[in-house]
Structure formats: C-alpha cells, structure tokens
Amino acid sequence: MKFTLAWLKEHLDSEATAGEVAQRLTMLGLEVESVTDRGKDLGAFVVGRVVAAQKHPDADRLTVCTVETGTGTVQVICGAPNARQGMKGVFAPAGAFIPGKGIQLKKAKIRGVDSEGMLLSEMEMCLSEEHEGIIELPADATIGAKAIDVMGLADPVIEIKTTPNRADCLGVRGIARDLAAAGVGKLKPLIVEPVPGAYPSPIRVHLDFDEKTISACPTFVGRMIRGVKNGPSPKWLQDKLTSVGLRPISALVDITNLMTLDLNRPLHVFDADKVAGNIHVRLSHPGERLKALNGKEYVLEDGMTVIGDEKRALGLGGVVGGEETGCNEATQNVFIESATFDPVRTAATGRRLGITSDARYRFERGVDPAFLVPGIEIATRLVLDLCGGEPSEIVVAGAEPQWRRAIPLRVGRVTSLAGVKIPRPDIERMLRALGCEVDGEGDSLSVQVPSWRADIVGEACLVEEVVRIHGYDRIQPVPLTNPASLPRPAVDTNQRRRGIARRTLAGRGLVEAVTFSFLSAPVAELFGGVPPSLRLVNPISADLDAMRPGLLPNLITASGRNAAHGIADAALFEVGPQYAGDKPEDQSQGAAGIRVGQTGDRHWAERERPVDAFDAKADALAVLSALGLTPESVTIGHEAPAWYHPGRSGTLRQGPKTILAAFGEIHPRVLARMDVKGPVAAFEIFLDRLPKPKEKRGAARPPLQLSAFQPVARDFAFVLDSDVPAATVVRAARDADKALIGEVRVFDVFAGAALGQGKKSIAVNVVLQPKDRTLTDQEIDQVSEKIVASVTRATGGALRT
Amino acid sequence: MQDVPKLRSELLAEIETAADLGALDSARVAALGKKGRITELLKSLGTLAPEERKARGAALNTLRDEVAAALEARKSALAEAAIDSRLQDERIDVTLPSRPERTGRIHPISETIEECIQIFGEMGFTIAEGPDIEDDWHNFTALNIPPDHPARQEHDTFYLPGEREGGRMVLRTHTSPVQIRAMQARKPPLRIIVPGRTFRCDDDATHSPMFHQVEGLVVDRTTHMGHLKGCLIEFCRTFFGIDDLPVRFRPSYFPFTEPSAEVDIGCSREGGGLKIGHGKDWLEILGCGMVNPKVLENCGIDPAVFQGFAFGLGVERISMLKYGIPDLRTFYESDLRWLRYYGFPALHVPSLVGGLEP
C-alpha cells in the first residue's frame, strides 16, 4: 500500500514529517517498506525556458539551446528531438547529480560548443524508461521554480506492508486513523453529503440467493448517472494516482481507483447502455463464460459470485469486471456498484481462476460493510464534479449484514496477557480513537467494534489493539526463568543419537551435507521407489517431484556435482528424515554416508586405493558402536537392498529380524543411471530401529574384570572352500572354549594355485586369556586341538600345514 | 721387570686411540684379557719377594683399575659417537606432508540448531518433533488459518495427493503444527522448541523450497508478553554474542498468535557490509506472539485458564547473519568447497559454558 504524506494529511491533522510518520507506522504494525523522498534527489532541478534553439554547427542531431533558468541564461547542448524554442523543460545546472545516469554534471564542450547544463528526460530523473525526448512542462510553469513542485513530485511517498488482518488500512483514511489513535495528529472528519436522486434508477438490482448463499453478496447498492462525459481526469487526480504508481486511464476509472485507495471502498462502474435489463447478482452457472476487463476469457466454475444482467455475466463480484460493460470515452450513462462480497468466496474464486486484482485483495480481507451508501455518495459527487450528469436515486438490494458485536475486555487482562499496566481511561481513549464504542463498569469493559474491523473477534484482539497503540516498546521484558534451578536435558534419546552419529561421522572424515527432502521420481526408483502418495502435486521442478525414500540418492547426486568441480573423492554424510508414506509413522530418521573414488590423494608415503565395502562397513560399525552397540551384538547378513553391488554388500543385524544398517558398494548400474563415476562405498543406518536404552539401568557399569595372568596368542591357518565366510571360522574358533578364548582376529586371507581350485586360506590369531593361573604347554596344546577340531567341523576345511 | 708407568701410558694411549668398539675390545684383551699384559704381570707377582710383591701388587692393581675406567669411558664416548652418527644418517625431510587423513565437518544448519538448543535448553525448553508431511488441519486449520484465509496465500504450499479427515496432505509450511501435536499430547505447563525442516513452493535468490525453523511454545497460567520479550531478547543477545544488542518488537499478524509481533535486531549497513549490533538499521529475524485462544481451544486447552507464547525463527537466516554466509541456496548444494569453508569441526559441540562458537 502506497500513499504520499500530503495525501495522508488530507485525513490527518498533523505536522509530522515523513520520517516521524514512518517510524510510528512501523511500531503500529504497519511496517514501512520504503519512504521515497524525491525532493532529496531531484530538488536541484528547476523549470527552464528555451528562449532560443539553433542547430549545432557540427552535429545534425544536436541543438544549441539558450535556456532561461530564473537565475540567469545559459547555453545547453541538447540531443532531444523535441528541444525547441519556447518550450519549458527541466533544467539541471552544472554540478547537479543526475540520478538516472548516476553522474555529477559538469560544464563541457560538446563538439566544440560550450554546454553549461542539461535539459532532462524522464529517464534521467528516474521517473520512467522514457529517454527519447526531454520533459515538457506546462506553459504556465514559473521559470526557476523547483521542477518537483511543478511536477507534483515533492510529496514523499510512503509504502507500507499491510498484514492480512488489517483490511481497514488498505485505504489512506484507515492509516490516518491508526496514527491519530497513537497520538500522531488528529483524524479529520469525513464529510459525506448525500446527493439527491433526480429519478428512480431504471436498472433494478436483484439478489438471486437463498438463505444459505446470501452471504455471497448480502448488500448491493447501485445508482444510475445519466449524461456523463468521460475523458481524462483532472491534473490533481492524475497526479495523485501517478504519485503512488497508478496509471491514469479515464475520469470514471480514476474515480473508482481513488475511492479504493483513499477510502478502501472498491466500486464498479458499468456502461449502463450495455446492461440488458436489470442486474441479477447470483451464483455462477458452471461453464458460463466471462470476458474480463483484463482481456482474458474465463470459464466459470460452480459457486462463484456473478454480477449479471438478464442475459449474461457482467462481472465476478469482488474479483473482476467484464469487458463488454466496461466504460470508455464514449460512455454516456453509467451504473455504479457499491457492494459487499463474501471474503471466502472471493478468495476461492480468485484462486480457482488465478485472478489477482485490487478488488479481490480487499474483499478477501473484508471491506467495511457499513460504508456502501456513504461510499456511493462520495463517488457520485466526484462523478458529477468531473464528468457531469444526472444521478438517480440509489437502489439498495439486501440488507447490511450483522456486524455489530460487543466484546468484553477486562482491564486486568491487558496486564495479565501483555504484561503492561495501562489505566482504564487510557484504554478507553485508545479504543475510541480506533472507532470502538466503550462502556462498562469497573474492571469490565464492553467494547463495540467498528464495522471496518472484522479482524477483532475476542478479548485477546482488544488487548493487542491497546498494547499496539500504547507501544510494544513500553512492555518491560521479564526473564523467562527456568522452573528447575539447573536445566534438565532438552533432547531425548533419538535426538541425542542423531547428534552422536553426526559427530562420529564428521570425526571419521566425512563432511555433513543437508540435502532436500525431495528428489526426482526416476532416481527414487533406483532406490526402491516411492508410493504415489509421496509424489508432489505441485513440485517446484521435475527433478524435485518425489519425497526421498532414503538418504543415499541425494548424496550420490551431490558427489557427481562435486566431481564436476574437480573433487572426485567425496566423503559425505547426512543425518535426517526419509519417507515411506504420508503418515507420521512412515517418516524415519537415518544416517547415511558415502565415500567415493580413492581413499585419498596420491601421497609420497602411502598408496591410495579405491574405496570399498569395508570402508562403509567401518563407518557403519563406528556409528553403531558410538551409539552403544557392542560388536558382538551385531551379526552380518548378506541381504543388502538392490541398489548395492550384490556381491559386495551386507547388512548389520541385531537378532534374526532387525536390520540396523546396510553397507557396501553401490551397484554399478545405479551409478551409471545417475551418471556418477564410482566406486561409491555407502552405508545407511536406520537410527529408529536401534534398541531403546533400558530406563532403569543407571550410568554405572558392571565391575571391570582384569586378569593378572599373561595372555597367550597362537596362529592357525585353515584351507577352506572359497565360499566359507570368515565369520564362520571366527565363531567356531571362539566357541571352541568360550571361557579361555578372549579374541579371534583374521589376519590373512589368500587364494592361489597352490591351494587348488575353489579353495582359500584364512589365518586367525587366537588370544587365550587365562583367569586364575598361567597356562601350561600341555593346556595350550589341548585348546589348540579343540580350536582346530571346532573350525574344521564347522567349515569342512582343514588345518593348513 | 716391566716399567709400570711406561706400560700405563702405552695402554691408555691404545684405549684412547681405539676408533671403534672392535679396536677398543682388542685393547681390552691386550691389557686385561687372559693373556693381557696386566694379567700376565699380575700372574708373575708370585715370583717376587714379599716386600716387592706388595708394592708392585698395589701399583698393578691401581693400573688395572685405571685401565678399566679408561676402557669404560672410551666405550661410552664411542657409543655416543655412534648415536650421533646414526642420528645424522636418519635425517628426514620434515617439510614433506604428513600421511593423509580426511577431515570431516558439521553443517552450519546442524551447528546453528545445536546453538539454539543450548540457549533455549538453559531456559527449560525441551525438544519436540513432528512429521514433515502434515495434514491440512494440523498445518493450517488448527492454527486458526481456515481454508481461503488470505494468510494461506503467503504460505506457498506443497501438496501431496493424499487426504486425511477431508483435508489435503501437505509438506508442512512451518514448524507450528508441532505446537498443535504437543498441546494435544500433553497437558500444560509446556515449554518446547521444535527444530525441523519446513517447505514452501518458492525458489529464488532469497527463498528455498526447503528450509529450517526453530519453533518455540510456552503454555502455562501466567506467562505474558513481558516474558516473551525477556526470552527472545536473551536469546538474540546470547546467540549473536552481543550483550547489548538492540532488539525491537513491533506489532504484526499471525493467525495463531494474538497479540503478534515481529522481532528486529539492530544492524548497520554502512560501508556496504552488514554488521549486527548498534547501527541505524533494523533487521527482521523472527515472528512471535501470545498463543491465540482459538488455537488453545482447538487443542482442548481452556484459554480462560492457560496462556502462553509461541515464536518461530529461520535457522538459515540467523546462521547467515551470524556466520556471514551470503547465499541461502548454497546451504543445500552439498558443495564440498562450501561445506569445508563454512562447516564446523567435528569436536566443536556448542555449549553455553564452553562457548557457542569455535
């Protein structure tokens, strides 16, 4: 919402400057977006008259102008085709700053002839893009006067952002009322002089609704004016509209725009000669068509408010008028509409048809339902003044909807809700200044809310009004004390686990990424796909049209982007949500990471190698271990999802069913489809599946048992079929004597011709940890035999000799 | 009879000139070995007269001790020299790069959220969470934003095909629906913050289709706007680390709060850059207000008894302001160059007592 300071002061008796007004508006909740004071930039320019104009001796397109500036006569070289003797223009003296060009003007020789200033175009004054010709000022402009005064630009323009609740401030008068309530000047009375009608309106208005639908247009006030002459509006009106960025069109259109901006009373003016019979306000017939004033044709849907005549739709109430019955230069007889339209229906109509208009913007926020008649009277007077004509009596269809309501307000509520004590007389004064009627006894007030404040519906709204006018800055801050003297943990187990996972992975050299929750459906297909319920109806682009089923796809895509920047060996992770459906329980939290390409850059001391499944396994195990799982409680499975390399992937399970994590190399076909160069070693941890810690177990750990006797280590190598998993060997060795065997480590794996086809060798180092005495050689030999027997039994292999 | 002083000088000279441990050992054998010169002389003592034997025995013993000490001293000297020589051989070029290790980073969004949790946690808030995919009722209607309310147009909403209880499924446009879930699940007093992902169908230089918010909600019997101001002023000053940071509350509108406010912090734009703190300008950083009685009612909480405040702040926005990150969209690009530059060390966990920033 834009207005000028002078316009504001038509309603507000005040000496306040633009700066003071702006500061107060912001603190009233009418946030000032900008204050444009063109006097600052354009103040140096004056009205100049070209007393002589001659062709430049050395340039065909240039004119040597002698300009009278009020303080003297100077010579100016001008390139504009309209520079000519006798005209008045905007003169910029040497030394002035030209905002449209961003330069400081200097005296100069142009093609050998002195130029001591400039005659300006609109572009040079930053008024428009127009730069073909120089500005021509009216013949009666005073030479030497400030150009901004003559051009009506001296008035500072203020632009505010209005929140959706403040429909009343979509007119300058509403803004003035708020300022007056806050003590910035006094609201001037609005004079409404009814214009007597000379004859009954030949056009009648029918509201064709039933009880259920009458809210669509409860009231419609109309009036015929015969014999108008529509043409350009007078300068004062044109200037007013121009000053806030509106283009003047014709007197009749300009009047409706003025009524909208000044008093927030949108009107519509029909060319009465094009209306067939009477006006019927009704709901739309599905499929009927309307050619709107914006030049587009719309096919109406069910439930839209139509202003029609006997034959057709003339316009959509509160949204847009029709082209056929619009006014133009030839219009002689008009019918003015001043009506109330339902905010919800207006919004729905506008949304469904995709129409935004000043009318819609206001009606969907709520227009004063008690200002229809005063509005049409003020508009009638303007039409008579500017276009002449003879008005009919007004026609009123329907009745003013019930808007009167009394809201109770306890004086003490202001203190208990807003934390500020305001005496009752002050509260009453502020509310009255906003247009409320206040009565009641003692602490209890009864507040009648004005017709233009549909947003005030309860006591809290009244408290807001009072403290808003009083000033939020006068509310004393009070510390929000912690109910306990020391804070309790703010995070629960799940949130804590995410934090630990994050810092563990970052500590292992992976870089945290935060990627979108969406991706493209074809990429999602590579990772298990998404159900139809997770396909966005209105995606921002085709590559962001599905909710992600997991965290890996976006990370892998990101590694491709990084490779394009020259970082081929990315190591990235993300901790965040993934989606299996649209129900709350379908969302789960995961931690996933990838390592791409080589383990590192080439280095003088250490060979880099391609990343592999064991890098991913280590990452996953590190996180699980940081989250309190012991390695013994996790078993390795082979059933990793399809996007992993089938022979180079696995799962980390707890018990037979719960898969805590998957890891491995990403399937080369998936990488090819994503256009990413591998290898990519990846893991996914399903954080929500981790066992919950037992509530009652405290932080204390069982006592540590340390043996005083030296451990003994022995190595064993077995020749096995090549498909025997190492885990089977380790488990069998450990099971040989659980009391004595502390640890079993695989330290060598190899396959070769010497072992035979389909065979491999696995060597383990077994640590024997006696608890009560030192082992004898005989005991060691016995355990060794048990280990060999256990492993060969479990694997069908043999001790390698 | 051999002359002891001469023998002494010969043996000591031999020891002194031994160039390595081998030569030194030869000298030892030559002097003190089974057939060494001193050993031989000591053996011959028995042939002497008692008087002479005593004097000569004493002299030889002294000589033996002296030679042994010289051998020991020379041995140490040679060992020292050997170490020195080894150290000389073992020199490396310490300017070579050390073995490679990868350095991870924490994303600024995670770090900023943790900073918020630290501050609000100190004030007794705990974290609540809710789903990113919401139904219309939780995201809008329960928050006093009925269908076709103008405020809905300001939420560029992503829709999903499903429906729940007659409303469409949406990607939550703010973290506020978690207020509703928390109030439905628990009775007051409530003091929660909700960090999380939010979504708007908007994509330009200053908007991203996904961003993060931290929502706050306090509901009890007595919390008023003074507490709201106290809480958020304290937050802003602690978060930005400026004890006297100007914080301004001005009236605004959110359907789910009444009265509503927007919060600005002081800043200066002089000289082109943006500096948080005292200055001529204000910068909007969050929205807040007293919980609208209708919202309490929608959650089955009696507004005649309970009241409180709510706020919502943009994580990326405060992160950008605090850490000087110029472009919103770069947060989600996963550009390693950016992540390494703006990210945080793994072990820097923000805390109030240990310091919020690294």
Interface residues (C-beta under 8 A of the other chain):
Chain A: T26 M27 L28 G29 E31 T163 P164 N165 R166 P343 V344 A347 A348 R351 E364 R365 T415 S416 L417 A418 G419 V420 G458 E459 A460 C461 V463 E464 V467 R468 Y472 D473 I475 Q476 P477 V478 P479 L480 T481 N482 P483 A484 P487 R488 P489 A490 V491 D492 Q495 G499 R502 R503 L505 A506 G507 R508 G509 L510 V511 E512 A513 V514 T515 F516 S517 F518 P532 S533 L534 R535 L536 V537 N538 P539 I540 S541 L544 M547 N554 L555 A558 R561 N562 H565 I567 A570 A571 L572 F573 V575 G576 P577 Y579 D582 K583 P584 D586 Q587 G600 D601 H603 W604 A605 E606 E608
Chain B: L96 P97 R99 P100 E101 R102 T103 G104 R105 I106 H107 I109 S110 E114 I117 F120 G121 E122 M123 G124 F125 T126 I127 E129 G130 P131 D132 I133 P146 P147 D148 H149 P150 A151 Q153 E154 F158 Y159 L160 P161 G162 M169 L171 P189 R191 I193 R197 F199 C201 D202 D203 P209 M210 V218 T222 T223 H224 M225 G226 H227 K229 G230 C231 I233 E234 R248 F249 R250 P251 S252 Y253 E258 P259 S260 A261 E262 M290 N292 P293 K294 Q307 F331 Y332 E333 S334 D335 L336 R337 L339 R340 G343 P345 A346 L347 V349
